[in-house]
Protein backbone atom coordinates (compact mmCIF):
# COMPACT_ATOMS: atom_id res chain seq x y z
CA UNK A 1 0.00 0.00 0.00
CA UNK A 2 1.32 3.41 -0.91
CA UNK A 3 1.63 6.26 1.55
CA UNK A 4 -0.60 8.47 -0.61
CA UNK A 5 -3.39 5.88 -0.33
CA UNK A 6 -2.96 5.69 3.42
CA UNK A 7 -3.02 9.49 3.82
CA UNK A 8 -6.48 9.63 2.19
CA UNK A 9 -7.99 7.60 5.04
CA UNK A 10 -9.40 9.09 8.23
CA UNK A 11 -8.24 8.18 11.74
CA UNK A 12 -10.88 5.48 12.26
CA UNK A 13 -9.91 3.74 9.03
CA UNK A 14 -6.21 4.07 9.90
CA UNK A 15 -6.70 2.49 13.31
CA UNK A 16 -8.69 -0.36 11.76
CA UNK A 17 -5.96 -0.85 9.16
CA UNK A 18 -3.34 -0.95 11.93
CA UNK A 19 -5.28 -3.62 13.83
CA UNK A 20 -5.69 -5.68 10.66
CA UNK A 21 -1.98 -5.45 9.85
CA UNK A 22 -0.96 -6.44 13.37
CA UNK A 23 -3.30 -9.42 13.17
CA UNK A 24 -1.82 -10.43 9.84
CA UNK A 25 1.71 -10.09 11.26
CA UNK A 26 0.78 -12.37 14.14
CA UNK A 27 -0.54 -15.00 11.73
CA UNK A 28 2.59 -14.76 9.59
CA UNK A 29 4.86 -15.15 12.61
CA UNK A 30 2.88 -18.21 13.67
CA UNK A 31 3.26 -19.70 10.18
CA UNK A 32 6.99 -18.96 10.29
CA UNK A 33 7.35 -20.75 13.62
CA UNK A 34 5.53 -23.82 12.31
CA UNK A 35 7.46 -23.82 8.99
CA UNK A 36 4.31 -23.18 6.94
CA UNK A 37 5.26 -19.73 5.64
CA UNK A 38 5.69 -19.82 1.86
CA UNK A 39 6.96 -16.28 1.32
CA UNK A 40 9.16 -14.92 4.14
CA UNK A 41 9.33 -11.51 2.44
CA UNK A 42 5.67 -11.04 3.35
CA UNK A 43 6.79 -10.45 6.96
CA UNK A 44 8.97 -7.55 5.85
CA UNK A 45 6.18 -6.03 3.76
CA UNK A 46 3.67 -6.19 6.61
CA UNK A 47 6.14 -4.63 9.06
CA UNK A 48 6.78 -1.78 6.62
CA UNK A 49 3.05 -1.25 6.16
CA UNK A 50 2.58 -1.07 9.93
CA UNK A 51 5.35 1.52 10.14
CA UNK A 52 3.76 3.60 7.36
CA UNK A 53 0.36 3.55 9.04
CA UNK A 54 1.83 4.48 12.44
CA UNK A 55 3.82 7.33 10.88
CA UNK A 56 0.78 8.77 9.15
CA UNK A 57 -1.32 8.44 12.31
CA UNK A 58 1.35 10.40 14.19
CA UNK A 59 1.51 13.05 11.44
CA UNK A 60 -2.25 13.52 11.67
CA UNK A 61 -2.07 13.78 15.46
CA UNK A 62 0.61 16.46 15.27
CA UNK A 63 -1.18 18.42 12.56
CA UNK A 64 -4.37 18.29 14.65
CA UNK A 65 -2.51 19.59 17.70
CA UNK A 66 -1.10 22.54 15.76
CA UNK A 67 -4.52 23.75 14.66
DRENMI-716651 format. One record per residue (C-alpha): x, y, z; residue number from 1. Coordinates in steps of 0.02 Angstrom, whole numbers, plus 50000, padded with zeros to 5 digits. Example, Ala and Ser with C-alpha at 12.3 -4.5 7.8 and 13.67 -1.06 7.14 Angstrom:
! DRENMI-716651
<sedren X="50615" Y="49775" Z="50390" seq="1"/>
<sedren X="50684" Y="49947" Z="50357" seq="2"/>
***
This chain:
! DRENMI-716651
<sedren X="50000" Y="50000" Z="50000" seq="1"/>
<sedren X="50066" Y="50170" Z="49954" seq="2"/>
<sedren X="50082" Y="50313" Z="50078" seq="3"/>
<sedren X="49970" Y="50423" Z="49970" seq="4"/>
<sedren X="49830" Y="50294" Z="49983" seq="5"/>
<sedren X="49852" Y="50285" Z="50171" seq="6"/>
<sedren X="49849" Y="50475" Z="50191" seq="7"/>
<sedren X="49676" Y="50482" Z="50110" seq="8"/>
<sedren X="49600" Y="50380" Z="50252" seq="9"/>
<sedren X="49530" Y="50454" Z="50411" seq="10"/>
<sedren X="49588" Y="50409" Z="50587" seq="11"/>
<sedren X="49456" Y="50274" Z="50613" seq="12"/>
<sedren X="49504" Y="50187" Z="50452" seq="13"/>
<sedren X="49689" Y="50203" Z="50495" seq="14"/>
<sedren X="49665" Y="50125" Z="50665" seq="15"/>
<sedren X="49565" Y="49982" Z="50588" seq="16"/>
<sedren X="49702" Y="49957" Z="50458" seq="17"/>
<sedren X="49833" Y="49952" Z="50597" seq="18"/>
<sedren X="49736" Y="49819" Z="50692" seq="19"/>
<sedren X="49716" Y="49716" Z="50533" seq="20"/>
<sedren X="49901" Y="49727" Z="50492" seq="21"/>
<sedren X="49952" Y="49678" Z="50669" seq="22"/>
<sedren X="49835" Y="49529" Z="50658" seq="23"/>
<sedren X="49909" Y="49479" Z="50492" seq="24"/>
<sedren X="50086" Y="49496" Z="50563" seq="25"/>
<sedren X="50039" Y="49381" Z="50707" seq="26"/>
<sedren X="49973" Y="49250" Z="50587" seq="27"/>
<sedren X="50129" Y="49262" Z="50480" seq="28"/>
<sedren X="50243" Y="49242" Z="50630" seq="29"/>
<sedren X="50144" Y="49090" Z="50683" seq="30"/>
<sedren X="50163" Y="49015" Z="50509" seq="31"/>
<sedren X="50350" Y="49052" Z="50514" seq="32"/>
<sedren X="50368" Y="48962" Z="50681" seq="33"/>
<sedren X="50276" Y="48809" Z="50616" seq="34"/>
<sedren X="50373" Y="48809" Z="50450" seq="35"/>
<sedren X="50216" Y="48841" Z="50347" seq="36"/>
<sedren X="50263" Y="49013" Z="50282" seq="37"/>
<sedren X="50284" Y="49009" Z="50093" seq="38"/>
<sedren X="50348" Y="49186" Z="50066" seq="39"/>
<sedren X="50458" Y="49254" Z="50207" seq="40"/>
<sedren X="50466" Y="49425" Z="50122" seq="41"/>
<sedren X="50284" Y="49448" Z="50168" seq="42"/>
<sedren X="50339" Y="49478" Z="50348" seq="43"/>
<sedren X="50449" Y="49622" Z="50293" seq="44"/>
<sedren X="50309" Y="49698" Z="50188" seq="45"/>
<sedren X="50183" Y="49690" Z="50330" seq="46"/>
<sedren X="50307" Y="49769" Z="50453" seq="47"/>
<sedren X="50339" Y="49911" Z="50331" seq="48"/>
<sedren X="50153" Y="49938" Z="50308" seq="49"/>
<sedren X="50129" Y="49946" Z="50497" seq="50"/>
<sedren X="50268" Y="50076" Z="50507" seq="51"/>
<sedren X="50188" Y="50180" Z="50368" seq="52"/>
<sedren X="50018" Y="50178" Z="50452" seq="53"/>
<sedren X="50092" Y="50224" Z="50622" seq="54"/>
<sedren X="50191" Y="50366" Z="50544" seq="55"/>
<sedren X="50039" Y="50439" Z="50458" seq="56"/>
<sedren X="49934" Y="50422" Z="50616" seq="57"/>
<sedren X="50068" Y="50520" Z="50710" seq="58"/>
<sedren X="50076" Y="50653" Z="50572" seq="59"/>
<sedren X="49888" Y="50676" Z="50584" seq="60"/>
<sedren X="49897" Y="50689" Z="50773" seq="61"/>
<sedren X="50030" Y="50823" Z="50763" seq="62"/>
<sedren X="49941" Y="50921" Z="50628" seq="63"/>
<sedren X="49782" Y="50914" Z="50732" seq="64"/>
<sedren X="49875" Y="50980" Z="50885" seq="65"/>
<sedren X="49945" Y="51127" Z="50788" seq="66"/>
<sedren X="49774" Y="51187" Z="50733" seq="67"/>
***
